[in-house]
Amino acid sequence: MDTVVFAGFLVRFPIGGYAWQVVHYLSGLRSLGLDVYFYEGTRHYGLAYDPSTGQSGDDYEYGCAFAASLLERYGFGDRWVFYDAGRDRHTGLDRERTRAMFADARLVINAAGVNRLTAEERRGKRTLYIDMDPAFTQIRLAGGDRVLEELLDEYQLQFTFGENIGTSRSSIPTGGVAWRPTRQPVATELWPVAPPARDAAFTTVGKWDTEGRDVVLDGEHYTWRKRTEWVKVLELPRRTRQRFHIAMDVQDRADKSMLEAAGWEVEDPLGISRDPDAYRHFIVDSLGEFTTAKDVNVRLRSGWFSDRSACYLAAGRPVVTQDTGFGDFLPTGEGLFAYRTLDDAVAAVGAIAADPERHTRAARRIAEEHFDARRVLGDLLAVV
């Protein structure tokens, strides 16, 4: 049985979305007959978030306990390691077993570039990098980010969630990298499907306003924040007379008042996100997802599709999301809708509300045909 090391982000950001991202990759690779290990370390990035306190720092105790519990539950309790480079400390596998893990591995997958592996750890293996922040990554690379360039050069193959990047459908620069398309795998068997409750709302989970990641391309400014996109659909509850319940960290009181006055129900996402089961229940208990995308992915048509939205589809919950060009390779119009204007969004929400069972079936079908972990990772491994 071939050994694979999947390097991801869990201990340093122990919340529901990242937890499911890791579980889906590990479960999917295992289902293909591979001996899978999870690796995380702080050589490249050391800051950790503790949702129990809301603080960030270099204390990894909470995250390690979170990872140990989650990975044990899904059958990887003896197949993970977190390496605290600053203290030269291993949690999970010890030093010798970590060395043996890398020695045995035939393939190393680095997701999102939040881990840096040594030349010795990579030696003699197939190595691949998965870009989960399309557009932002490529524009940084084209702008001369040497650290990112050095990191990417350490990998033989580079994949991206921006499935239009490198094609005529998107003007995002490649930065000299031969990007290959991929998408978030979902272990669909972990997502139960049931008819939605009669009073269920359209929901989503996310960040309201992310600062510090805006980019400039060819003199044009592109934002990474979603607030600007939410304002464009502010009137949706009034136009549709449906419930919209969003779990978002809206810190600004004026913004929260603006949303609530327009009919949006706003909840702090932390209570949902800090527990993977609560995160899944929040999705399953929804009528569907309504959400926005980041301006840079919308205007440059990267083809990005959210890993969270893929979970909604797997749960049989239809998705209405802003058009990033994903309709070029995913079916839309039943179970999944791409909108460009408020009128588009109103029509999509109305279609789902009129026949929720039809769109529940369609959403699950899209997940099984386009996001199922065995299919997505099978395609990835075929390239490798």
Helices and strands as residue ranges (DSSP letters): E 3-7, H 16-31, E 35-41, E 48-50, E 55-57, H 61-73, E 80-84, E 89-92, H 95-104, E 105-111, H 119-122, E 126-131, H 136-142, H 146-153, E 157-160, E 180-181, G 188-190, E 202-206, E 215-217, E 220-222, H 227-232, H 236-240, E 244-248, H 253-261, E 265-267, H 270-273, H 276-284, E 288-290, H 295-299, H 307-314, E 319-322, G 326-328, E 336-339, H 342-354, H 356-366, I 367-371, H 373-383
